[in-house]
Amino acid sequence: MKKLLNIVLSASFLAASLTAVAEEAKGPTLFERMGGEPIAREIVSDIWDNHGKNPIVKNRFQHSDPVYVKQKVYEIFAMATGADVEYTGQDMKTTHATMNISEMEFNAVVDDIMDALDENNIAAQEKNEVLAILWSVRPDVVNSNISTKALSPAAAQHAH
């Protein structure tokens, strides 16, 4: 079942990615369709605020410089969505290599981003394209050696 889910998610991601590439080739970029720099900066600010309230990830950000983090997140968000913006940070794999980020943390960050898109009235098509981008970087962010199986009800029953 898990393999089937992975195949379905992979196929969905591929379809969304191909749709995004095809749309970019014939019209405005995802960045432009979402409202350009002013909206992207507001989304990034809302993501930061959401992370600060999210009990799963807020400790990851509490000692970070918000101005620096927001600028790097803006750059990568803008670049990934088709803006002519240079990302001046490290690649995703290098940035996250020593952070030991779990699937739960990655999903919490994705939820915070999707909430920020909702807060800024981003349409479903654009939200799906952002989600596809996020899933494309998942392997570079999540430490695949960390398992969330210990959090399942079945694992809790076996522990007692």
Secondary structure, 3 states (H helix, E strand, C coil): CHHHHHHHHHHHHHHHHHHHHHHHHHCCCHHHHHCHHHHHHHHHHHHHHHHHHCCCCHHHHCCCCHHHHHHHHHHHHHHHCCCCCCCCCCCHHHHHCCCCECHHHHHHHHHHHHHHHHHCCCCHHHHHHHHHHHHHHHHHHECCCCCCHHHCHHHHHHHC
